[in-house]
Amino acid sequence: MDESRTVRETYDRIAAHFASTREHPWPEVETFLEGREGSLGLDIGCANGRHAQLLAACTDRVLGVDVSRGLLREARDRANSRRFAVDLVQGDAATLPIRPGRVDIAVYVATIHHLRDRETRVRSLDELARVLGPDGRALVSAWSTAHDRFDSEEGFDTTIEWTLPGGETLPRFYHIYAPEEFRAEVADSALALEAFEVSSGNCYATVRREQ
Amino acid sequence: MKESLMEIVCCPIDKADLELDVEERDGEEIVSGTLTCTECGEVYPIEDGIPNLLPPDMREDATA
């Protein structure tokens, strides 16, 4: 089964409701962006653009990439109503349609855990490394076993349903990371780890490309 | 999309330059058209102002 397609179809279906529940940026992203500035910002898995909005305040131009066209439309609506500029592209996190070495600041938040297998996830990290400039920095986050709702201490694949207001549920594939496993995937990619923390049940890695 | 986006995007598969063909424009905004890879010839649609640069195997039935 093509899980990436299922995830996209689910997000296309739930885009408006999902966006309405994702009003505020994550404090960890705000902290990462504090004091940073650059020419080009990139939000991989931008959803409704709440973090692209923060990137717009510290870069000259922001590119938001998402696999779901429904979510990209939500991002466009948010950009129009909040008056920030973002360029939107429908694309795949593991096959980025972006030229190499161009990005100064990137956020890749709560997205990599939707990619089906380890090979694809490491490839997406390699892609992030490819598009980062020599001084570029990125924040990568994923859901982890440290979250209260999970009992396992080892990483695992699961399906987590999204419930629409009418009660209809739609599946979303997730890989829930053990924190050490997340660090190992970063280490196996062309990214170098600068900082790592577990916060609110998520793993956060601040990364640059390997020299 | 804005035409200046051409300086940033590339073919998702081979990362080669893309060639822009505009069908409909609204001021600075390109509403519809195509992006064609100068290397592999793959054609990527721009619909409703948003380019679809998913790799071809993910683009099937992705017009929702």
Interface residues (C-beta under 8 A of the other chain):
Chain A: S4 R5 R8 E9 D12 L40 R61 L63 V67 R69 G70 L72 R73 R76 D87 L88 V89 Q90 G91 D92 T95 L96 P97 I98 R99 P100 R102
Chain B: M1 K2 L5 E7 I8 V9 C10 C11 P12 I13 K15 D48 G49 I50 P51 N52 L53 L54 P55 M58 D61 A62 A64
